[in-house]
């Protein structure tokens, strides 16, 4: 299981969340919403420091991570974060 993020996606997060060098963004499972791997759950994010990161990657000086406690959501699949120029939004690919 691996996590990747494209440079354009990292830049999008930096701009949208006003991130600075050495900031951290956590991706986690939340109850409710649409899409995702498990019915009734969706992917959320927050700017916070890791406690026990299970997946992590640094891009453009920012740490993007998933805590060990949220790995179940990805069902042992790879987690890829991309930016769509066409829609000017982030795309999560879990496979």
Secondary structure, DSSP 8 states (H G I E B T S, - for coil): --EEE-HHHHHHHHHHTT--TT-EEEEEEEESSS-SSSTTEEEEEEE---SSEEEEEEETTEEEEEEGGGGGGGTT--EEEEEETTTTEEEEEE-
